[in-house]
């Protein structure tokens, strides 16, 4: 079942130098419960597209529907944003409270939800991101990965059906990236629709489907094995490939190897 659908979606920014086409006639759909990774070089349109998923931007022309709601219609804005949570690169820009649990409660409080329900949601969100022990901490005392998990908990507490992650691990060290990716996988396993914009191809390789963007267009849509089977094309676009896929190509192993486990298994067979 489709939960997001774009029809001839186009977005044009007006700048001092003139108009800039950021999204060029996009047509795609994302199914309920799907995990989609969006990859592309800087300026390819990834973040602009992300902002259309919860109506932070409106189409210049065309349409995008979220849970059946037209994002161009002002009457739908609150309902769309109740369905779509956003997590950005820098968690410091999203944290608003001096105590972890107060920050997670901020969104539900603004919706006027009853105190007992807010408490239940905060407890559940903290448990989901493995941060219950830090509920009374100041966010300033947390690591980058922990702060990002608190930002994710804020989206969980809103009980959104979809969470859009716009390069959430870009500012984190390897340990922080692992923590956040583990949380994303956990949420997907619980049935949430996940959209992950990333420059890390190992992260993209864990998705159900990958969108490859260039200059405002979606060039390819496919499974990770389909996308990374053409390493030359991915590199032509200025993108990296998973390390295991690169090694497999150099060793002349079959296409479709994406992880260290895949590589070990292929070498064992060989």
Secondary structure by P-SEA (a helix, b strand, c coil): cccbbbccbbbbbbccccccccccccccccccbbbbbbbbcccccaaaaaaacccccccccccccccccccccccaaaaaaaabbbbccccccccccccaaaaaaaaaaaacccaaaaaaaaaaaaaaaccccccccccccccaaaaaaaaaaaaaaacccbbbbccccccccaaaaaaaaaaaaaaaaabbbbbbbcccaaaaaaccbbbbbccccccccccccccccaaaaaaaacccccaaaaaaaaaccccccccaaaaaaaaaac
